[in-house]
Amino acid sequence: MTRIRRGGPGDAPLMLAMLDGAVAWLAANGRTGQWGSEPWSRDPRRVERITGIARDDEIWVAEVDGRPAGVMAVAPRPPSYVAPVDEPELYITLLVTDRAFAGHGVGGALIGKARDEARAKGAGLLRVDCYGGGDGRLVEYYRRNGFEPVAEFKVGDWPGRLLSQQVGAAEVAKPAGGTQPGK
């Protein structure tokens, strides 16, 4: 059973460990275009990036049978390399699953949590970006989870894809017009 808990700055080492595992898996499968072949935990810039995300963004940790299985970070704004939009949104700034739990629906559960959080915050738009090169499997993963590609971009030589989905913001109760009865 997957349980999702609120995380925070103390989860940065967990996030780095999951990213290191993902890099090792990608490299072992000849897919180094996404994140290279070196562990994130050995690159001071990447460590600072993840530490910043853990400090500044909202962190959610998926656990399966009490074991951390995936981590997601969300923010009310996109990263600096993506143009902001003119409507309330929630942006998935990080989504990574421990390879031991691949195929168990952990990423999908975290995306579902992002949808719920977007609605609760009154945001009708959920966006994410991902590696847009290679065989396109990551873009297809997000499509299967309700996202549609909306733009391509590059950060240096790294090809990215921006994806979005409408989530239908929760309606905030508004006071009825006019006066109240008896007043």
C-alpha positions as CSV (number, residue, x, y, z in Angstrom):
1,M,0.0,0.0,0.0
2,T,1.3,3.5,-0.9
3,R,1.1,6.2,1.7
4,I,2.1,9.8,0.9
5,R,3.5,12.0,3.6
6,R,4.6,15.6,3.8
7,G,8.3,15.9,3.5
8,G,10.8,18.8,4.0
9,P,14.4,19.9,4.0
10,G,15.4,16.8,5.9
11,D,14.5,14.7,2.9
12,A,17.2,16.2,0.7
13,P,19.5,13.1,1.3
14,L,16.7,10.8,0.4
15,M,16.0,12.8,-2.8
16,L,19.7,12.7,-3.8
17,A,19.9,8.9,-3.1
18,M,16.9,8.3,-5.4
19,L,18.3,10.5,-8.1
20,D,21.7,8.6,-7.8
21,G,19.8,5.3,-8.2
22,A,17.9,6.7,-11.2
23,V,21.2,7.9,-12.8
24,A,22.8,4.5,-12.2
25,W,19.8,2.7,-13.8
26,L,19.7,5.1,-16.8
27,A,23.5,4.7,-17.4
28,A,23.3,0.9,-17.1
29,N,20.6,1.0,-19.8
30,G,22.7,3.3,-22.1
31,R,20.5,6.3,-21.4
32,T,22.9,8.9,-20.2
33,G,21.4,11.8,-22.1
34,Q,18.9,12.6,-19.4
35,W,21.1,13.1,-16.4
36,G,24.6,11.9,-17.4
37,S,26.3,9.0,-15.7
38,E,27.7,10.5,-12.5
39,P,25.8,10.4,-9.2
40,W,24.0,13.7,-8.4
41,S,25.3,13.5,-4.8
42,R,28.9,14.0,-6.1
43,D,28.1,17.2,-8.0
44,P,28.0,20.3,-5.7
45,R,25.8,22.2,-8.1
46,R,23.2,19.4,-8.2
47,V,23.4,18.9,-4.4
48,E,22.7,22.6,-4.0
49,R,19.8,22.4,-6.4
50,I,18.2,19.6,-4.6
51,T,18.9,21.2,-1.2
52,G,17.2,24.3,-2.5
53,I,14.2,22.4,-3.8
54,A,13.8,20.5,-0.5
55,R,14.0,23.9,1.4
56,D,11.8,26.0,-0.9
57,D,9.3,23.7,-2.5
58,E,6.6,21.5,-1.1
59,I,7.9,18.0,-0.7
60,W,5.8,14.8,-0.7
61,V,7.3,11.3,0.0
62,A,5.6,8.2,-1.1
63,E,6.1,5.2,1.1
64,V,5.4,1.5,0.4
65,D,5.2,-0.7,3.4
66,G,7.0,2.0,5.4
67,R,9.9,2.3,2.9
68,P,10.5,5.5,0.9
69,A,9.5,4.7,-2.7
70,G,9.4,8.1,-4.4
71,V,9.6,11.8,-3.9
72,M,7.9,14.7,-5.5
73,A,8.4,18.5,-5.2
74,V,5.8,21.0,-6.2
75,A,5.8,24.8,-6.3
76,P,3.3,27.6,-7.3
77,R,5.7,28.7,-10.0
78,P,7.9,27.1,-12.7
79,P,11.7,26.9,-12.6
80,S,13.6,29.9,-14.1
81,Y,14.0,28.2,-17.5
82,V,10.2,27.9,-18.0
83,A,8.0,30.9,-18.7
84,P,5.3,31.6,-16.1
85,V,1.6,31.5,-17.0
86,D,-1.1,34.0,-16.4
87,E,-3.2,31.7,-14.2
88,P,-2.8,29.9,-10.9
89,E,-0.7,26.7,-11.3
90,L,1.1,24.1,-9.4
91,Y,4.4,23.0,-11.0
92,I,6.0,19.6,-10.4
93,T,9.7,20.6,-9.9
94,L,10.9,17.1,-9.2
95,L,9.5,13.5,-9.4
96,V,11.7,10.5,-8.9
97,T,10.9,6.9,-7.9
98,D,13.2,4.4,-6.2
99,R,14.0,1.8,-8.9
100,A,13.1,-0.9,-6.5
101,F,9.5,0.3,-6.7
102,A,9.3,0.8,-10.5
103,G,6.1,-0.4,-11.9
104,H,4.2,-0.2,-8.6
105,G,2.3,3.0,-9.4
106,V,4.4,5.2,-7.1
107,G,4.9,8.0,-9.6
108,G,1.2,7.9,-10.6
109,A,0.2,8.2,-6.9
110,L,2.5,11.2,-6.5
111,I,1.1,12.8,-9.6
112,G,-2.4,12.2,-8.2
113,K,-1.3,14.0,-5.0
114,A,-0.1,16.9,-7.1
115,R,-3.6,17.1,-8.8
116,D,-5.3,17.1,-5.4
117,E,-2.9,19.8,-4.1
118,A,-3.4,21.9,-7.2
119,R,-7.2,21.8,-6.7
120,A,-6.9,22.5,-3.0
121,K,-4.8,25.6,-3.7
122,G,-7.2,26.8,-6.3
123,A,-4.9,26.1,-9.2
124,G,-6.5,24.7,-12.3
125,L,-3.3,24.0,-14.1
126,L,-0.6,21.4,-13.3
127,R,2.6,21.5,-15.2
128,V,5.9,19.5,-15.4
129,D,8.9,19.4,-17.6
130,C,11.1,16.4,-18.4
131,Y,13.9,15.2,-20.6
132,G,12.6,15.4,-24.2
133,G,15.4,13.5,-25.9
134,G,16.2,9.8,-26.4
135,D,13.4,7.4,-27.1
136,G,10.7,9.7,-25.7
137,R,9.7,7.2,-23.0
138,L,9.6,9.9,-20.3
139,V,7.3,12.2,-22.3
140,E,5.0,9.2,-23.0
141,Y,5.0,8.3,-19.2
142,Y,3.6,11.8,-18.5
143,R,1.1,11.5,-21.3
144,R,-0.2,8.3,-19.8
145,N,-0.7,10.3,-16.6
146,G,-2.9,12.9,-18.1
147,F,-0.3,15.5,-19.4
148,E,-0.1,16.9,-22.9
149,P,3.1,18.2,-24.4
150,V,2.9,22.0,-24.9
151,A,6.4,23.1,-25.7
152,E,10.0,22.1,-26.4
153,F,12.9,23.9,-24.9
154,K,16.7,23.6,-24.3
155,V,18.8,24.2,-21.3
156,G,22.2,24.4,-22.8
157,D,22.3,21.2,-24.9
158,W,19.7,19.4,-22.8
159,P,16.4,19.0,-24.7
160,G,13.3,19.5,-22.5
161,R,9.6,19.1,-22.9
162,L,7.0,21.1,-21.1
163,L,3.7,19.3,-20.4
164,S,0.5,20.4,-18.7
165,Q,-2.9,19.3,-17.7
166,Q,-6.0,21.1,-16.5
167,V,-7.1,19.8,-13.1
168,G,-10.2,21.8,-12.4
169,A,-9.5,24.1,-9.4
170,A,-11.7,23.5,-6.4
171,E,-14.5,26.0,-6.1
172,V,-14.0,28.4,-3.2
173,A,-17.3,29.1,-1.4
174,K,-18.4,32.7,-2.2
175,P,-20.9,34.6,-0.1
176,A,-24.3,34.8,-1.7
177,G,-25.3,38.2,-3.2
178,G,-27.7,40.5,-1.5
179,T,-28.6,40.7,2.2
180,Q,-29.1,37.8,4.5
181,P,-32.7,37.0,5.6
182,G,-33.8,38.8,8.7
183,K,-31.3,41.7,8.3
